[in-house]
Amino acid sequence: MMEIRQLIIVGVVLSLLIGVTAVFFASGDPDGLESTALFVQGEKTLTGESPEDGDAEAIGAGTFEYEAPMPDYTLGEDAGKPGEVLAVVAGIVIALIGVFAVAKAATAGKA
């Protein structure tokens, strides 16, 4: 039977492999959350048209501002695919650290 340490290592390696591979197959189109934010900001309509093409009143132009630390899983336009790979790896490592921190805090009094 596989030890827990080996299982964690296999899981991390698989997540890194899937994350890095996904960079090359990812779509450049906005996902649902990003599409909703664009709609709220008045930058697109529900049909995908730009606001200039339709009635500004019907678009629902509200205000929504947020700047992600690594928008669209990149380190900037200049970094290209290597920047996207680094952003995905950083995200996986940060998530892993978060999971281990929560697990350690949850089991702190049970030793």
DSSP file (Angstrom, degrees, kcal/mol; ACC not computed):
  #  RESIDUE AA STRUCTURE BP1 BP2  ACC     N-H-->O    O-->H-N    N-H-->O    O-->H-N    TCO  KAPPA ALPHA  PHI   PSI    X-CA   Y-CA   Z-CA
    1    1 A M              0   0    0      0, 0.0     2,-0.3     0, 0.0     0, 0.0   0.000 360.0 360.0 360.0 143.9    0.0    0.0    0.0
    2    2 A M        -     0   0    0      1,-0.1     2,-0.0     2,-0.1     0, 0.0  -0.507 360.0-123.0 -75.5 133.1    1.2    3.5   -0.9
    3    3 A E     >  -     0   0    0     -2,-0.3     4,-2.2     1,-0.1     5,-0.2  -0.317  23.6-112.3 -69.5 159.1    2.3    5.7    2.0
    4    4 A I  H  > S+     0   0    0      1,-0.2     4,-2.3     2,-0.2     5,-0.2   0.865 117.4  54.8 -61.9 -37.1    0.6    9.0    2.5
    5    5 A R  H  > S+     0   0    0      2,-0.2     4,-2.2     1,-0.2    -1,-0.2   0.911 109.1  47.0 -64.4 -42.1    3.8   10.9    1.6
    6    6 A Q  H  > S+     0   0    0      2,-0.2     4,-2.6     1,-0.2    -2,-0.2   0.892 110.9  52.8 -65.6 -39.1    4.0    9.0   -1.8
    7    7 A L  H  X S+     0   0    0     -4,-2.2     4,-2.3     2,-0.2    -2,-0.2   0.904 109.6  48.2 -62.9 -41.6    0.3    9.7   -2.4
    8    8 A I  H  X S+     0   0    0     -4,-2.3     4,-2.6     2,-0.2    -2,-0.2   0.913 111.6  49.9 -64.8 -42.9    0.8   13.4   -1.8
    9    9 A I  H  X S+     0   0    0     -4,-2.2     4,-2.6     2,-0.2    -2,-0.2   0.924 111.6  47.8 -63.2 -44.4    3.9   13.5   -4.1
   10   10 A V  H  X S+     0   0    0     -4,-2.6     4,-2.6     1,-0.2    -1,-0.2   0.911 112.4  50.5 -62.2 -41.9    1.9   11.7   -6.9
   11   11 A G  H  X S+     0   0    0     -4,-2.3     4,-2.4     2,-0.2    -2,-0.2   0.907 111.6  46.8 -62.3 -43.2   -1.0   14.1   -6.4
   12   12 A V  H  X S+     0   0    0     -4,-2.6     4,-2.4     2,-0.2     5,-0.2   0.919 113.2  48.8 -65.6 -44.0    1.3   17.2   -6.6
   13   13 A V  H  X S+     0   0    0     -4,-2.6     4,-2.5     1,-0.2    -2,-0.2   0.922 113.0  47.9 -63.1 -43.8    3.0   15.8   -9.7
   14   14 A L  H  X S+     0   0    0     -4,-2.6     4,-2.8     2,-0.2     5,-0.2   0.910 111.7  49.4 -63.5 -42.3   -0.3   15.0  -11.4
   15   15 A S  H  X S+     0   0    0     -4,-2.4     4,-2.6     1,-0.2    -2,-0.2   0.900 112.7  47.5 -65.8 -38.8   -1.8   18.4  -10.6
   16   16 A L  H  X S+     0   0    0     -4,-2.4     4,-2.7     2,-0.2     5,-0.3   0.912 112.7  49.5 -65.8 -41.8    1.3   20.2  -12.0
   17   17 A L  H  X S+     0   0    0     -4,-2.5     4,-2.1    -5,-0.2    -2,-0.2   0.929 114.9  43.3 -62.8 -46.1    1.3   18.0  -15.1
   18   18 A I  H  X S+     0   0    0     -4,-2.8     4,-2.4     2,-0.2    -2,-0.2   0.921 115.5  49.3 -65.9 -43.8   -2.4   18.7  -15.7
   19   19 A G  H  X S+     0   0    0     -4,-2.6     4,-0.9    -5,-0.2    -2,-0.2   0.913 113.7  44.4 -62.9 -44.2   -2.0   22.5  -14.9
   20   20 A V  H  X S+     0   0    0     -4,-2.7     4,-0.5     1,-0.2     3,-0.4   0.895 115.1  48.6 -69.5 -39.4    1.0   23.0  -17.2
   21   21 A T  H >< S+     0   0    0     -4,-2.1     3,-1.1    -5,-0.3     4,-0.5   0.881 104.6  60.1 -66.4 -37.8   -0.6   21.0  -20.0
   22   22 A A  H >X S+     0   0    0     -4,-2.4     4,-1.2     1,-0.3     3,-1.0   0.776  90.5  70.6 -62.7 -26.6   -3.9   22.9  -19.7
   23   23 A V  H 3< S+     0   0    0     -4,-0.9     3,-0.3    -3,-0.4    -1,-0.3   0.872  99.0  48.2 -57.4 -36.7   -2.1   26.2  -20.5
   24   24 A F  T << S+     0   0    0     -3,-1.1    -1,-0.3    -4,-0.5    -2,-0.2   0.604 117.1  40.8 -83.7 -11.1   -1.6   25.0  -24.1
   25   25 A F  T <4 S+     0   0    0     -3,-1.0    -1,-0.2    -4,-0.5    -2,-0.2   0.427  87.1 118.6-111.8  -3.0   -5.2   24.0  -24.5
   26   26 A A     <  -     0   0    0     -4,-1.2     2,-0.2    -3,-0.3    -3,-0.0  -0.341  63.1-121.3 -70.6 144.8   -7.0   26.9  -22.7
   27   27 A S        -     0   0    0      1,-0.1    -1,-0.1     2,-0.1     4,-0.1  -0.563   3.8-143.5 -82.5 147.6   -9.3   29.1  -24.6
   28   28 A G  S    S+     0   0    0     -2,-0.2    -1,-0.1     2,-0.1     3,-0.1   0.528  71.5 104.2 -85.9  -6.7   -8.7   32.8  -24.7
   29   29 A D  S    S-     0   0    0      1,-0.1    -2,-0.1     6,-0.0     2,-0.1  -0.418  84.8 -95.3 -73.7 151.2  -12.4   33.6  -24.5
   30   30 A P        -     0   0    0      0, 0.0    -1,-0.1     0, 0.0    -2,-0.1  -0.380  36.9-132.1 -67.3 143.6  -13.8   34.9  -21.2
   31   31 A D     >  -     0   0    0     -3,-0.1     4,-2.7    -4,-0.1     5,-0.2  -0.170  38.6 -83.2 -81.4-174.7  -15.3   32.3  -18.8
   32   32 A G  H  > S+     0   0    0      1,-0.2     4,-2.2     2,-0.2     5,-0.2   0.900 128.0  45.5 -60.5 -44.9  -18.6   32.7  -17.1
   33   33 A L  H  > S+     0   0    0      2,-0.2     4,-2.2     1,-0.2    -1,-0.2   0.928 116.1  45.1 -66.9 -45.1  -17.4   34.8  -14.2
   34   34 A E  H  > S+     0   0    0      2,-0.2     4,-2.2     1,-0.2    -2,-0.2   0.886 112.3  52.7 -65.5 -38.1  -15.3   37.1  -16.4
   35   35 A S  H  X S+     0   0    0     -4,-2.7     4,-2.0     2,-0.2    -2,-0.2   0.894 108.9  49.9 -63.6 -41.1  -18.1   37.4  -18.9
   36   36 A T  H  X S+     0   0    0     -4,-2.2     4,-2.6     2,-0.2    -2,-0.2   0.910 109.6  51.1 -63.9 -42.4  -20.5   38.5  -16.1
   37   37 A A  H  X S+     0   0    0     -4,-2.2     4,-2.2     1,-0.2    -2,-0.2   0.901 109.1  50.7 -62.3 -40.7  -18.0   41.1  -14.9
   38   38 A L  H  <>S+     0   0    0     -4,-2.2     5,-2.8     2,-0.2     6,-0.8   0.886 110.9  49.5 -63.6 -38.0  -17.7   42.4  -18.5
   39   39 A F  H ><5S+     0   0    0     -4,-2.0     3,-1.1     4,-0.2    23,-0.2   0.929 111.0  48.4 -65.0 -45.8  -21.5   42.7  -18.7
   40   40 A V  H 3<5S+     0   0    0     -4,-2.6    22,-3.7     1,-0.3    -2,-0.2   0.860 110.3  52.0 -63.8 -35.9  -21.7   44.5  -15.3
   41   41 A Q  T 3<5S-     0   0    0     -4,-2.2    -1,-0.3    20,-0.2    -2,-0.2   0.574 116.0-117.4 -76.2  -8.5  -19.0   46.9  -16.4
   42   42 A G  T < 5S+     0   0    0     -3,-1.1    -3,-0.2    -4,-0.4    19,-0.1   0.688  81.3 121.8  80.8  18.3  -21.0   47.6  -19.6
   43   43 A E  S   <S+     0   0    0     -5,-2.8     2,-0.3    -6,-0.2    -4,-0.2   0.547  77.2  14.7 -91.9  -7.8  -18.2   46.2  -21.9
   44   44 A K        -     0   0    0     -6,-0.8     6,-0.2     6,-0.2    -2,-0.2  -0.986  69.3-128.4-157.2 160.9  -20.5   43.6  -23.5
   45   45 A T    >   -     0   0    0      4,-2.2     3,-1.5    -2,-0.3    14,-0.1  -0.481  40.3 -97.1-101.4 177.2  -24.1   42.6  -23.9
   46   46 A L  T 3  S+     0   0    0      1,-0.3    -1,-0.0    -2,-0.2    -7,-0.0   0.737 126.1  54.3 -67.6 -20.6  -25.7   39.3  -23.2
   47   47 A T  T 3  S-     0   0    0      2,-0.1    -1,-0.3     3,-0.0     3,-0.1   0.425 121.5-107.1 -91.3   0.8  -25.5   38.5  -26.9
   48   48 A G  S <  S+     0   0    0     -3,-1.5    -2,-0.1     1,-0.3     2,-0.1   0.432  75.7 134.6  90.7   0.0  -21.7   39.2  -26.9
   49   49 A E        -     0   0    0      1,-0.1    -4,-2.2    -5,-0.1    -1,-0.3  -0.412  61.4-105.7 -78.4 158.1  -21.9   42.5  -28.7
   50   50 A S    >   -     0   0    0     -6,-0.2     3,-1.8     1,-0.1     4,-0.5  -0.498  32.8-109.3 -77.6 156.2  -20.0   45.6  -27.6
   51   51 A P  G >  S+     0   0    0      0, 0.0     3,-1.0     0, 0.0    -1,-0.1   0.773 115.8  65.6 -58.2 -27.8  -22.0   48.3  -25.9
   52   52 A E  G 3  S+     0   0    0      1,-0.2     4,-0.1    -9,-0.1    -9,-0.0   0.782  97.9  55.6 -66.2 -24.5  -21.6   50.6  -28.8
   53   53 A D  G <  S+     0   0    0     -3,-1.8    -1,-0.2     2,-0.1     2,-0.2   0.677 114.4  34.1 -80.6 -17.7  -23.7   48.2  -30.9
   54   54 A G  S <  S-     0   0    0     -3,-1.0     2,-0.5    -4,-0.5     5,-0.0  -0.575 100.9 -64.9-128.3-172.3  -26.7   48.3  -28.6
   55   55 A D     >  -     0   0    0     -2,-0.2     4,-0.8     1,-0.1     3,-0.4  -0.665  35.3-147.1 -80.4 124.0  -28.7   50.4  -26.2
   56   56 A A  H  >>S+     0   0    0     -2,-0.5     5,-0.7     1,-0.2     4,-0.7   0.803  97.4  57.5 -63.3 -30.1  -26.6   51.5  -23.2
   57   57 A E  H >45S+     0   0    0      1,-0.2     3,-0.5     2,-0.2    -1,-0.2   0.879 106.2  48.7 -67.5 -37.2  -29.7   51.5  -21.0
   58   58 A A  H 345S+     0   0    0     -3,-0.4    -1,-0.2     1,-0.2    -2,-0.2   0.647  98.5  70.2 -77.9 -14.6  -30.4   47.8  -21.7
   59   59 A I  H 3<5S-     0   0    0     -4,-0.8    -1,-0.2    -3,-0.3   -17,-0.2   0.813  96.5-131.6 -75.8 -29.6  -26.8   46.8  -21.1
   60   60 A G  T <<5 -     0   0    0     -4,-0.7     2,-0.9    -3,-0.5   -18,-0.2   0.918  24.2-161.6  79.9  45.3  -27.0   47.3  -17.3
   61   61 A A      < +     0   0    0     -5,-0.7   -20,-0.2   -20,-0.1    -1,-0.2  -0.480  25.4 155.0 -68.9 102.9  -23.7   49.3  -17.0
   62   62 A G        -     0   0    0    -22,-3.7     2,-0.5    -2,-0.9    -1,-0.0  -0.303  44.6 -93.6-107.5-164.1  -22.8   49.1  -13.4
   63   63 A T        +     0   0    0     -2,-0.1     2,-0.3     2,-0.0   -22,-0.1  -0.976  44.3 157.7-121.9 133.3  -19.5   49.4  -11.7
   64   64 A F        +     0   0    0     -2,-0.5     2,-0.4   -27,-0.1   -23,-0.0  -0.897  11.1 179.9-152.2 118.6  -17.3   46.5  -10.8
   65   65 A E        +     0   0    0     -2,-0.3     2,-0.3     2,-0.0    -2,-0.0  -0.985  14.6 143.6-127.8 128.6  -13.5   46.8  -10.3
   66   66 A Y        -     0   0    0     -2,-0.4     2,-0.6     2,-0.0    -2,-0.0  -0.892  26.6-159.7-160.8 132.7  -11.1   44.0   -9.5
   67   67 A E        -     0   0    0     -2,-0.3    -2,-0.0     4,-0.0     0, 0.0  -0.953  19.4-143.5-117.3 112.0   -7.5   43.4  -10.5
   68   68 A A        -     0   0    0     -2,-0.6    -2,-0.0     1,-0.1     0, 0.0  -0.371  18.2-123.4 -70.5 150.1   -6.4   39.8  -10.1
   69   69 A P  S    S+     0   0    0      0, 0.0    -1,-0.1     0, 0.0    -2,-0.0   0.874 110.6  17.8 -62.9 -35.5   -2.8   39.2   -9.0
   70   70 A M  S >  S-     0   0    0      5,-0.0     3,-1.6    17,-0.0     4,-0.1  -0.651  90.9-154.7-133.3  77.1   -2.2   37.1  -12.1
   71   71 A P  G >  S+     0   0    0      0, 0.0     3,-1.0     0, 0.0     5,-0.3  -0.235  77.6   1.2 -60.0 138.5   -5.0   38.0  -14.5
   72   72 A D  G 3  S-     0   0    0      1,-0.2     3,-0.1     3,-0.1    12,-0.0   0.791 126.5 -71.5  54.6  31.4   -5.9   35.2  -17.0
   73   73 A Y  G <  S+     0   0    0     -3,-1.6     2,-0.3     1,-0.2    15,-0.3   0.893 105.8 118.6  54.3  45.6   -3.2   33.0  -15.4
   74   74 A T    <   -     0   0    0     -3,-1.0    -1,-0.2    13,-0.1    10,-0.1  -0.868  68.2-138.4-131.9 167.4   -0.4   35.1  -16.8
   75   75 A L  S    S-     0   0    0      1,-0.5     2,-0.1     5,-0.3     3,-0.1   0.013  81.6 -57.4-108.8  23.5    2.4   37.2  -15.6
   76   76 A G    >>  -     0   0    0     -5,-0.3     3,-0.9     1,-0.1     4,-0.7  -0.326  60.1 -79.1 117.3 159.8    1.7   39.8  -18.2
   77   77 A E  T 34 S+     0   0    0      1,-0.2     3,-0.5     2,-0.2    -1,-0.1   0.827 124.6  58.7 -61.8 -33.0    1.5   40.0  -22.0
   78   78 A D  T 34 S+     0   0    0      1,-0.2    -1,-0.2    -3,-0.1    -2,-0.1   0.761  97.2  61.2 -71.0 -24.3    5.3   40.1  -22.4
   79   79 A A  T <> S-     0   0    0     -3,-0.9     4,-1.0     1,-0.2    -1,-0.2   0.777  81.4-178.7 -77.2 -26.8    5.8   36.7  -20.6
   80   80 A G  H  X  -     0   0    0     -4,-0.7     4,-1.6    -3,-0.5     3,-0.3  -0.250  59.8 -18.0  64.4-149.8    3.8   34.6  -23.1
   81   81 A K  H  > S+     0   0    0      1,-0.2     4,-2.6     2,-0.2    -1,-0.2   0.865 136.8  56.8 -62.0 -40.0    3.3   30.9  -22.5
   82   82 A P  H  > S+     0   0    0      0, 0.0     4,-2.4     0, 0.0    -1,-0.2   0.890 107.0  51.0 -60.0 -35.4    6.2   30.6  -20.0
   83   83 A G  H  X S+     0   0    0     -4,-1.0     4,-2.1    -3,-0.3    -2,-0.2   0.881 109.4  50.0 -66.3 -37.8    4.5   33.3  -17.9
   84   84 A E  H  X S+     0   0    0     -4,-1.6     4,-2.3     2,-0.2    -1,-0.2   0.910 110.3  49.9 -65.9 -42.0    1.3   31.3  -18.0
   85   85 A V  H  X S+     0   0    0     -4,-2.6     4,-2.6     1,-0.2    -2,-0.2   0.929 111.6  48.3 -62.1 -45.2    3.1   28.2  -16.9
   86   86 A L  H  X S+     0   0    0     -4,-2.4     4,-2.6     1,-0.2    -1,-0.2   0.883 110.6  51.7 -62.7 -38.1    4.7   30.0  -14.0
   87   87 A A  H  X S+     0   0    0     -4,-2.1     4,-2.3   -14,-0.3    -1,-0.2   0.903 111.1  47.2 -65.5 -41.1    1.4   31.5  -13.0
   88   88 A V  H  X S+     0   0    0     -4,-2.3     4,-2.4   -15,-0.3    -2,-0.2   0.925 113.1  48.2 -66.0 -44.5   -0.3   28.0  -12.9
   89   89 A V  H  X S+     0   0    0     -4,-2.6     4,-2.5     1,-0.2    -2,-0.2   0.921 112.0  49.8 -62.3 -43.5    2.6   26.5  -11.0
   90   90 A A  H  X S+     0   0    0     -4,-2.6     4,-2.6     1,-0.2    -1,-0.2   0.908 110.6  50.5 -61.7 -41.5    2.5   29.4   -8.5
   91   91 A G  H  X S+     0   0    0     -4,-2.3     4,-2.4     2,-0.2    -2,-0.2   0.906 110.9  48.1 -62.5 -42.5   -1.3   28.9   -8.1
   92   92 A I  H  X S+     0   0    0     -4,-2.4     4,-2.5     2,-0.2    -2,-0.2   0.917 113.2  47.7 -64.5 -43.8   -0.9   25.2   -7.5
   93   93 A V  H  X S+     0   0    0     -4,-2.5     4,-2.5     2,-0.2    -2,-0.2   0.914 112.6  48.7 -64.7 -42.9    1.8   25.8   -4.9
   94   94 A I  H  X S+     0   0    0     -4,-2.6     4,-2.2     2,-0.2    -2,-0.2   0.918 112.7  48.1 -63.4 -43.2   -0.2   28.5   -3.1
   95   95 A A  H  X S+     0   0    0     -4,-2.4     4,-2.5     2,-0.2    -2,-0.2   0.907 111.4  50.8 -63.1 -41.6   -3.3   26.2   -3.0
   96   96 A L  H  X S+     0   0    0     -4,-2.5     4,-2.5     2,-0.2    -2,-0.2   0.914 110.0  49.1 -62.8 -43.8   -1.2   23.3   -1.7
   97   97 A I  H  X S+     0   0    0     -4,-2.5     4,-2.3     1,-0.2    -1,-0.2   0.910 111.5  50.6 -62.0 -41.7    0.3   25.5    1.1
   98   98 A G  H  X S+     0   0    0     -4,-2.2     4,-2.3     2,-0.2    -2,-0.2   0.911 110.4  48.7 -61.6 -44.0   -3.2   26.7    2.0
   99   99 A V  H  X S+     0   0    0     -4,-2.5     4,-2.5     1,-0.2    -2,-0.2   0.922 112.7  47.6 -64.2 -44.5   -4.6   23.1    2.1
  100  100 A F  H  X S+     0   0    0     -4,-2.5     4,-2.5     2,-0.2    -1,-0.2   0.882 111.0  51.9 -65.1 -37.0   -1.7   22.0    4.3
  101  101 A A  H  X S+     0   0    0     -4,-2.3     4,-2.3    -5,-0.2    -2,-0.2   0.919 112.0  45.5 -65.2 -43.1   -2.1   25.0    6.6
  102  102 A V  H  X S+     0   0    0     -4,-2.3     4,-2.4     2,-0.2    -2,-0.2   0.913 114.0  49.1 -65.9 -42.5   -5.8   24.3    7.1
  103  103 A A  H  X S+     0   0    0     -4,-2.5     4,-1.7     2,-0.2    -2,-0.2   0.899 111.7  49.1 -63.6 -40.9   -5.2   20.6    7.6
  104  104 A K  H  < S+     0   0    0     -4,-2.5     4,-0.4     1,-0.2    -1,-0.2   0.908 113.1  46.8 -65.5 -42.0   -2.4   21.3   10.2
  105  105 A A  H >< S+     0   0    0     -4,-2.3     3,-0.6     1,-0.2     4,-0.3   0.870 111.6  51.6 -67.7 -36.0   -4.7   23.8   12.0
  106  106 A A  H 3< S+     0   0    0     -4,-2.4    -1,-0.2     1,-0.2     3,-0.2   0.815 118.1  36.8 -71.8 -29.3   -7.6   21.3   12.0
  107  107 A T  T >< S+     0   0    0     -4,-1.7     3,-1.1    -5,-0.2    -1,-0.2   0.293  86.3 104.0-104.0   9.5   -5.5   18.5   13.5
  108  108 A A  G X  S+     0   0    0     -3,-0.6     3,-0.5    -4,-0.4    -1,-0.1   0.877  86.5  39.2 -62.2 -40.0   -3.4   20.6   15.9
  109  109 A G  G 3  S+     0   0    0     -4,-0.3    -1,-0.3    -3,-0.2    -2,-0.1   0.413 103.8  71.7 -91.5   3.6   -5.2   19.6   19.0
  110  110 A K  G <         0   0    0     -3,-1.1    -1,-0.2     1,-0.2    -2,-0.1   0.203 360.0 360.0-104.8  15.9   -5.7   15.9   18.1
  111  111 A A    <         0   0    0     -3,-0.5    -1,-0.2    -4,-0.1    -2,-0.1   0.470 360.0 360.0 -91.2 360.0   -2.1   14.7   18.4
